[in-house]
Amino acid sequence: MSADALASEAAAPRHSLARLGRHLHASVLRTCLPVEALRDVLPRGAVAQRELDEAVLAAAVASAAAAGAEAEALNAALDRHHAPALARFARARSGVDLLREWSTAAGSPAMPGAYWALLTHPLADRALRHLAFGDVEMLGHKAPANASLPMLLARRSVSPRRLSGPAPTPEALDLMLQAALAAPDHGRLHPWRVIEFRAEAREALADIFEREKRGRDPMAAANDLRRAREHATRPPCLLAFVVSLRQRKRVPLREQWLAAGAALGNLLNAAHAQGYGAIMLSGDRCFDAEVCADLGLGPHEFLAGFVSIGTITEPAPAVDRPLSQTVWSCWSSPAQGPRSGARPAVWTFTASDKAIG
């Protein structure tokens, strides 16, 4: 879409409450207006003075669905109540801007106003509304005081096929790297690095991916080769994440792997926090010696995978998170009962592992 078209669309009238999908009416009215404000807007006799809150909400939802004068009154009340958020979101000129504003507000006290401002913004499409609705229903009514936790709980890996431009700006990418550098890191070794593949280098990288695919599968079909090339050319931003272990007496290799993984997690979280979608993908090519050599990896570096980052064009499908009890247990001392579980594995390293320098 051209800049003129974007400006024209951004200047279009905001969506009204009545125009939103009916499933959003209850979500908006429950989240964005106190019950007493709903009582004040509803006409006399719509609900009894001592009616339960849920009955008041149900009457307000019915009024919104009717799309008459009562719906307009609810709309006006929402606008008055959240005027600062509307002014902030009015400056957005793209879906990326809206996502960034939403990511900043999600889970914080500013979330209700941001929800109303996002849903009614002229640039808000179905995907953005779906994202905001999911965040509100999952987090809005049980969000902790710390606004960063809802952001972490909402993070999802987003497939490259659900991403498009614009790619992160250099400033946004730098923030992701700063977040990665802030991860726990015994000895401050930073046993990792990233390689960025800019637009002018993508075709050469696609040639490497195609060559690796042909070497691994000489009978690969044309579609398989095309997909191998697309892994290099499709992502708006593409990084290789490289683990660079150091030989340090007081910092075991396994702790360096953990530090690299923590850095990768921070990088992905920082992408999400800025409104981008991201995913880390590995695969057979990450173990190919020629690919690693072509990318300039040293003899004791490991290609962990490729990180794709871009603007979300389609929400990722819903996923069931495992319960926290599946990874939680409470230790009892041997004197309190029998020991459970196997002894930790004792890892041995080859001579090449120990020679990392």
C-alpha positions as CSV (number, residue, x, y, z in Angstrom):
1,M,0.0,0.0,0.0
2,S,1.3,3.4,-0.9
3,A,2.0,6.2,1.6
4,D,-0.9,8.2,0.2
5,A,-3.2,5.2,0.6
6,L,-2.1,4.6,4.1
7,A,-2.6,8.3,5.0
8,S,-6.1,8.2,3.4
9,E,-7.0,5.0,5.3
10,A,-5.6,6.4,8.6
11,A,-7.8,9.5,8.1
12,A,-10.9,7.4,7.7
13,P,-13.6,7.4,10.4
14,R,-13.0,5.2,13.3
15,H,-15.0,2.0,13.7
16,S,-18.0,2.2,16.1
17,L,-18.9,-0.2,18.8
18,A,-22.0,-1.3,16.9
19,R,-19.8,-2.2,13.8
20,L,-17.5,-4.5,15.8
21,G,-18.3,-8.2,15.8
22,R,-20.8,-9.2,18.4
23,H,-18.3,-11.4,20.2
24,L,-16.3,-8.2,20.9
25,H,-19.2,-6.3,22.6
26,A,-19.0,-8.2,25.9
27,S,-15.2,-8.1,25.8
28,V,-15.1,-4.4,25.2
29,L,-17.8,-3.4,27.7
30,R,-16.4,-5.7,30.5
31,T,-12.9,-4.5,29.9
32,C,-13.2,-0.8,29.0
33,L,-16.0,0.6,31.2
34,P,-16.6,0.3,34.9
35,V,-20.0,-1.2,35.8
36,E,-21.2,2.1,37.3
37,A,-20.4,3.8,34.0
38,L,-22.6,1.2,32.2
39,R,-25.4,1.9,34.7
40,D,-25.2,5.6,34.0
41,V,-25.4,5.1,30.2
42,L,-28.2,2.6,30.1
43,P,-31.7,4.0,30.0
44,R,-33.8,4.1,33.2
45,G,-35.6,0.8,33.7
46,A,-33.1,-1.2,31.6
47,V,-31.7,-2.7,34.8
48,A,-32.8,-2.5,38.4
49,Q,-30.6,-0.3,40.7
50,R,-29.5,-3.3,42.7
51,E,-29.1,-5.6,39.7
52,L,-26.0,-7.8,39.7
53,D,-23.0,-6.7,37.6
54,E,-23.4,-9.5,35.1
55,A,-27.0,-8.4,34.5
56,V,-25.8,-4.9,33.8
57,L,-23.2,-6.1,31.4
58,A,-25.7,-8.3,29.6
59,A,-28.1,-5.3,29.2
60,A,-25.2,-3.2,27.8
61,V,-24.2,-5.9,25.4
62,A,-27.8,-6.1,24.2
63,S,-27.8,-2.3,23.7
64,A,-24.6,-2.5,21.7
65,A,-26.0,-5.2,19.4
66,A,-29.1,-3.2,18.8
67,A,-27.0,-0.5,17.2
68,G,-29.4,2.3,18.2
69,A,-29.2,5.4,20.4
70,E,-28.1,3.3,23.4
71,A,-25.2,1.9,21.4
72,E,-24.2,5.4,20.4
73,A,-24.3,6.5,24.1
74,L,-22.0,3.6,25.0
75,N,-19.7,4.5,22.2
76,A,-19.5,8.1,23.4
77,A,-18.9,7.0,27.0
78,L,-16.0,4.8,25.9
79,D,-14.5,7.7,23.9
80,R,-14.7,10.0,26.9
81,H,-13.3,7.4,29.3
82,H,-10.3,6.6,27.0
83,A,-9.6,9.9,25.3
84,P,-5.8,9.8,26.0
85,A,-5.4,6.3,24.5
86,L,-7.4,7.4,21.4
87,A,-5.1,10.4,20.9
88,R,-2.0,8.2,21.2
89,F,-3.3,5.5,18.8
90,A,-4.5,8.2,16.4
91,R,-0.8,8.9,15.5
92,A,-0.4,5.3,14.2
93,R,0.1,5.2,10.4
94,S,0.5,1.4,9.9
95,G,-0.3,-1.9,11.4
96,V,3.2,-2.0,12.8
97,D,2.6,1.2,14.7
98,L,-0.6,-0.3,16.1
99,L,1.1,-3.5,17.2
100,R,3.8,-1.6,18.9
101,E,1.4,0.6,20.8
102,W,-0.6,-2.5,21.8
103,S,2.5,-4.4,22.9
104,T,3.5,-1.5,25.1
105,A,0.0,-1.3,26.8
106,A,-0.9,-5.1,27.0
107,G,-1.1,-6.2,30.6
108,S,-0.6,-2.7,32.1
109,P,-3.1,-0.3,33.5
110,A,-3.3,1.3,30.0
111,M,-4.6,-1.9,28.5
112,P,-8.4,-1.1,28.6
113,G,-7.9,2.2,26.7
114,A,-5.5,0.6,24.3
115,Y,-8.0,-2.1,23.6
116,W,-10.8,0.3,22.7
117,A,-8.4,2.5,20.7
118,L,-7.0,-0.4,18.7
119,L,-10.3,-2.1,17.9
120,T,-11.8,1.2,16.6
121,H,-8.7,2.4,14.7
122,P,-9.4,2.6,10.9
123,L,-6.2,0.6,10.2
124,A,-7.1,-2.2,12.5
125,D,-7.8,-5.3,10.5
126,R,-9.3,-8.7,11.6
127,A,-5.9,-10.1,12.5
128,L,-5.1,-7.2,14.8
129,R,-8.5,-7.3,16.5
130,H,-8.1,-11.1,16.9
131,L,-4.7,-10.6,18.6
132,A,-6.0,-7.9,21.0
133,F,-9.1,-9.9,21.8
134,G,-7.0,-13.0,22.6
135,D,-4.6,-11.0,24.8
136,V,-7.5,-9.4,26.7
137,E,-9.4,-12.6,27.3
138,M,-6.3,-14.5,28.4
139,L,-4.5,-11.8,30.4
140,G,-6.7,-8.7,30.9
141,H,-8.6,-9.9,34.0
142,K,-5.8,-11.6,35.7
143,A,-2.8,-9.6,34.8
144,P,-0.2,-9.1,37.5
145,A,1.0,-5.7,38.4
146,N,4.3,-6.3,36.4
147,A,3.3,-5.5,32.8
148,S,6.2,-7.5,31.4
149,L,4.8,-10.9,32.5
150,P,1.7,-10.7,30.3
151,M,3.9,-9.9,27.4
152,L,6.0,-13.0,28.1
153,L,3.0,-15.2,28.6
154,A,1.6,-14.1,25.2
155,R,4.8,-14.7,23.2
156,R,4.4,-17.1,20.3
157,S,6.6,-18.4,17.6
158,V,5.3,-17.1,14.3
159,S,6.0,-19.0,11.0
160,P,7.8,-17.1,8.3
161,R,4.8,-17.6,6.0
162,R,2.8,-15.4,8.5
163,L,5.4,-12.6,8.3
164,S,6.0,-9.8,5.8
165,G,7.7,-6.4,5.7
166,P,8.5,-4.1,7.0
167,A,11.4,-5.8,8.7
168,P,12.7,-4.4,12.1
169,T,14.5,-1.2,11.8
170,P,18.2,-1.1,12.7
171,E,17.2,0.5,16.0
172,A,14.7,-2.2,16.8
173,L,17.2,-5.0,15.9
174,D,19.8,-3.3,18.1
175,L,17.3,-3.4,21.1
176,M,16.8,-7.1,20.5
177,L,20.6,-7.7,20.6
178,Q,20.9,-5.5,23.8
179,A,18.2,-7.7,25.3
180,A,20.1,-10.8,24.3
181,L,23.3,-9.4,25.9
182,A,21.3,-8.9,29.2
183,A,20.6,-12.6,29.5
184,P,22.2,-14.6,32.4
185,D,25.7,-15.4,31.4
186,H,28.2,-17.0,33.8
187,G,31.6,-15.4,33.3
188,R,30.2,-12.8,30.9
189,L,31.6,-14.8,28.0
190,H,28.7,-14.1,25.6
191,P,29.2,-17.5,23.9
192,W,27.1,-16.7,20.9
193,R,26.9,-14.3,18.0
194,V,24.4,-13.5,15.2
195,I,24.9,-13.1,11.4
196,E,22.5,-10.8,9.6
197,F,21.6,-11.7,6.0
198,R,20.7,-8.4,4.2
199,A,18.7,-8.2,1.0
200,E,21.7,-8.2,-1.3
201,A,23.0,-11.4,0.2
202,R,19.8,-13.5,0.1
203,E,20.2,-15.0,-3.4
204,A,23.7,-16.2,-2.5
205,L,22.4,-17.7,0.7
206,A,19.6,-19.4,-1.3
207,D,22.2,-20.9,-3.6
208,I,23.9,-22.4,-0.5
209,F,20.6,-23.8,0.8
210,E,19.7,-25.3,-2.6
211,R,23.2,-26.9,-2.8
212,E,22.8,-28.4,0.6
213,K,19.4,-29.8,-0.3
214,R,20.7,-31.4,-3.5
215,G,23.6,-32.9,-1.6
216,R,21.3,-34.4,1.1
217,D,18.6,-35.5,-1.4
218,P,19.9,-35.9,-5.0
219,M,16.3,-36.8,-6.0
220,A,14.7,-33.7,-4.5
221,A,11.8,-32.4,-6.5
222,A,11.7,-28.9,-7.9
223,N,9.2,-27.8,-5.3
224,D,11.5,-29.0,-2.5
225,L,14.4,-27.0,-4.0
226,R,12.1,-24.0,-4.3
227,R,11.2,-24.2,-0.7
228,A,14.8,-24.6,0.3
229,R,15.5,-21.3,-1.5
230,E,12.5,-19.6,0.1
231,H,13.9,-20.3,3.5
232,A,16.7,-17.9,2.6
233,T,14.6,-15.3,0.7
234,R,11.1,-15.2,2.4
235,P,11.8,-13.7,5.9
236,P,11.8,-9.9,6.1
237,C,14.8,-10.1,8.5
238,L,17.0,-13.2,8.7
239,L,19.7,-14.0,11.3
240,A,21.9,-17.0,11.9
241,F,22.3,-17.7,15.6
242,V,25.8,-19.1,16.3
243,V,26.9,-20.7,19.6
244,S,30.6,-19.8,20.2
245,L,31.9,-21.9,23.1
246,R,35.0,-20.9,25.0
247,Q,37.4,-23.0,27.0
248,R,37.2,-21.7,30.5
249,K,38.1,-23.7,33.6
250,R,35.4,-22.2,35.8
251,V,32.6,-22.0,33.1
252,P,31.6,-25.5,32.0
253,L,30.5,-25.9,28.4
254,R,27.0,-26.8,29.5
255,E,26.6,-23.5,31.2
256,Q,27.7,-21.7,28.1
257,W,25.1,-23.5,26.1
258,L,22.5,-22.4,28.7
259,A,23.8,-18.8,28.4
260,A,23.4,-18.9,24.6
261,G,19.9,-20.3,24.9
262,A,18.9,-17.6,27.4
263,A,20.3,-15.0,25.0
264,L,18.2,-16.4,22.2
265,G,15.1,-16.4,24.3
266,N,15.7,-12.8,25.2
267,L,16.1,-11.9,21.6
268,L,12.8,-13.5,20.6
269,N,11.0,-11.9,23.5
270,A,12.4,-8.5,22.6
271,A,11.1,-9.0,19.0
272,H,7.7,-9.8,20.4
273,A,7.8,-6.8,22.8
274,Q,8.3,-4.5,19.9
275,G,5.3,-5.8,18.0
276,Y,7.2,-8.2,15.6
277,G,6.7,-11.9,15.0
278,A,9.7,-14.1,15.2
279,I,10.7,-17.8,15.1
280,M,13.9,-19.8,15.3
281,L,14.2,-22.7,12.9
282,S,17.0,-25.3,12.6
283,G,17.0,-28.4,10.5
284,D,19.6,-30.5,8.7
285,R,21.4,-27.6,7.1
286,C,22.6,-26.4,10.5
287,F,24.7,-29.5,10.7
288,D,26.2,-29.3,7.3
289,A,29.9,-28.6,7.4
290,E,30.0,-26.7,4.0
291,V,27.1,-24.5,5.0
292,C,28.8,-23.6,8.3
293,A,32.1,-23.0,6.4
294,D,30.3,-20.7,3.9
295,L,28.9,-18.7,6.8
296,G,32.3,-18.2,8.3
297,L,31.9,-20.4,11.4
298,G,35.0,-21.4,13.3
299,P,36.0,-25.0,14.1
300,H,34.4,-24.8,17.5
301,E,31.3,-22.9,16.6
302,F,27.8,-24.3,16.2
303,L,25.0,-23.1,13.9
304,A,22.0,-23.3,16.2
305,G,19.5,-22.1,13.7
306,F,18.0,-19.3,11.7
307,V,15.9,-16.6,13.3
308,S,13.1,-15.0,11.1
309,I,11.7,-11.7,12.2
310,G,9.0,-9.5,10.5
311,T,5.6,-7.9,10.7
312,I,2.8,-10.3,11.6
313,T,0.2,-10.5,8.8
314,E,-1.7,-13.5,10.1
315,P,-2.0,-14.5,13.8
316,A,-0.5,-17.9,14.7
317,P,-3.0,-20.6,15.4
318,A,-4.1,-21.2,19.0
319,V,-1.8,-23.5,21.1
320,D,-2.5,-25.3,24.3
321,R,0.1,-24.4,26.9
322,P,1.1,-27.3,29.3
323,L,0.2,-26.8,32.9
324,S,2.9,-25.6,35.2
325,Q,2.5,-28.8,37.2
326,T,4.0,-30.8,34.4
327,V,7.5,-29.2,35.0
328,W,7.2,-28.6,38.8
329,S,8.0,-30.8,41.7
330,C,8.9,-30.4,45.4
331,W,12.1,-31.9,46.7
332,S,12.1,-34.0,49.9
333,S,15.3,-34.8,51.7
334,P,16.4,-38.5,51.8
335,A,15.5,-38.6,55.5
336,Q,11.9,-37.8,54.7
337,G,11.3,-40.5,52.2
338,P,12.7,-42.6,49.4
339,R,14.6,-40.9,46.6
340,S,12.8,-40.6,43.3
341,G,14.0,-40.4,39.8
342,A,17.3,-41.5,38.2
343,R,20.6,-40.0,39.0
344,P,21.7,-37.1,36.7
345,A,23.6,-38.2,33.7
346,V,27.4,-37.7,33.8
347,W,28.5,-36.2,30.5
348,T,31.8,-36.9,29.0
349,F,33.5,-34.8,26.4
350,T,35.7,-35.7,23.6
351,A,39.2,-34.3,23.1
352,S,37.9,-31.8,20.6
353,D,35.4,-30.5,23.2
354,K,38.1,-29.9,25.7
355,A,40.3,-28.2,23.2
356,I,38.0,-25.3,22.6
357,G,40.0,-22.1,22.9
